Amino acid sequence: MNKKGFVKSKYIFEKNGTVTHSCEKKDSPSKKINDHSRHFSALIINRILLGCYQEKLFWSFVLILCCALVALPIYFRVQEYLSYESSQIISTIVTPKNLFPAVTICKERKSMFLYCDLDIYDVNSNYNVPCPRDKQTVEERSNVVGTGSYRTNIQPFEFYCDELRRKCSPSDLQSQFFKTVRNERGECVTWNGNGTYTNANNIIELIVKVVKVERYFEVIEVIVHEPQVDGTLQDLTFRVTTAKKYEISFTKVVSELLPAPYSNCINKKQNDIFPGKYTLENCVNSHNCISTFKQCGDTFDYCRKYIPESIAIHYGRNNTISRNINCLKKQNETLPPICLLPCKQTDFEVSIFSEVDTRLNNNQFVFVMKNKNRNTYIEKKDKLDKTNNWTRLASEIAGLFSLVTGSLLICIIELFVYAVLSCF
């Protein structure tokens, strides 16, 4: 630049007669920054960078006000996006297989609130000696299946399978359709525990015989539940008596919730110390068992062997029976924990009809199970509102910015170029 303020330049003449202009290198950075800032497509940015002090102050205030006016509708739009609306679609699914639920049959299933084979609410449970189970090592605890006078090697039931009325052999009881369950709550047998049983006729009939009869009419607990779940821990049961026939009709309902963050559900097993699939009941029981063990040094009989080894070693104490019972009773009166539902679960809506069957002995009962709707099940699936998606949200936000700043993309590119030039 000379004394008069003109910029020196070079003219390069090519062979074809065209002329190209080239700025001198020593003037190019400051000149480019100055020229670039004078020609912003957004007037506000131009005035903030090149105006006088009053102009900079005024247009800065205008820019902040415009950003606030843009931020306010964006905030409400984001809140609307986060507070989504969903709908539940209920449909009937046709399947080629008639899959049956699992059924657990228990003889005299004991209470969950037992400690050392004693009911914690029994006023006579006043023993000033430790429970013998407290002396077990961690290895013994993990290997023990059941203890106490109720444990026996005699199979509690005999089954006559299918329409041929043939007696199920002992090998059948250990097959995929029958599983013996002996634990602190009693002796049980689970049928179809894996949920693989299917029947083209949509019906199955089992005659059950109680091996050891202790009274004229035995009272048996039957639990219809989701496969791969420990039926002895489920609370929804119905009682049957011998010399009767029970017809169990069920409807399979598969519920699927939206994944996080749209709903409070989990897809994997967590906060659940019991075997099998994750369930809400198992989560609540797991919290109660671990909490009572930490506070009392021991816990209820039914969940003692499932306590993690690290907790058993660190919190185990050798208190008396009466002290532990009082502690367990106090812990049992606290509020239950908040557990999450599984994102996908299967329920069975069951209806039961019973009648006296004079052909049966006083140690037998029959249950007939069938699907109400053959080869179908009900699916309940949550679905997001289609109008509430992230692409629409992004488009609306970009539109608001464009409305205030003019050409949003061009303005951003200009600011980027200005920042790059300022670095030289």
Secondary structure, 3 states (H helix, E strand, C coil): CCCCCCCCEEEEECCCCCEEEEECCCCHHHHHHHHHHHCCCCHHHHHHHHCCHHHHHHHHHHHHHHHHHHHHHHHHHHHHHHCCCEEEEEEEEECCCCECCEEEEEECCCCCCEECCEECCCCCCCCCCECHHHHCCHHHHHHCCCCCCCCCCCCCEEEEECCCCEECCHHHHCCCCEEEEEECCEEEEEECCCCCCECCCCEEEEEEEECCCCCCCCEEEEEEECCCECHHHCCCCEEEECCEEEEEEEEEEEEECCCCCCCCEECCCCCCCCCECCCHHHHHHHHHHHHHHHHHCCCCHHHHHHCCHHHHHHHCCCCEHHHHHHHHHHHHCCCCCCCCEECEEEEEEEEEEEEECCCCCCCEEEEEEEECCCCEEEEEEEEECCCCCHHHHHHHHHHHHHHHHCCHHHHHHHHHHHHHHHCC
